[in-house]
């Protein structure tokens, strides 16, 4: 993230989490998403000596002045997330 950017994260429900990153465009948000994927891949789950590779699918959108509420960007990011999952998982869509 750029030095001036701040991020806020929270669980939306189930296996879904949201991250709000301040002061970035789609390119910057995609960079954050790629770093998250890299971190997840770096630490596999070890269960009974079996290595389980972890992946993460990410949907990205921008919050705009035209959004009447938080529901609009959440809905767009959710649609992008499901495109990522449908496209083969461990993907980033916007």
Beta strands, then each sheet from edge to edge (+ up, - down):
strand 1: 7-13
strand 2: 16-21
strand 3: 45-47
strand 4: 50-52
strand 5: 58-59
strand 6: 92-93
sheet 1: 1+ 2-
sheet 2: 3+ 4-
sheet 3: 5+ 6+
end
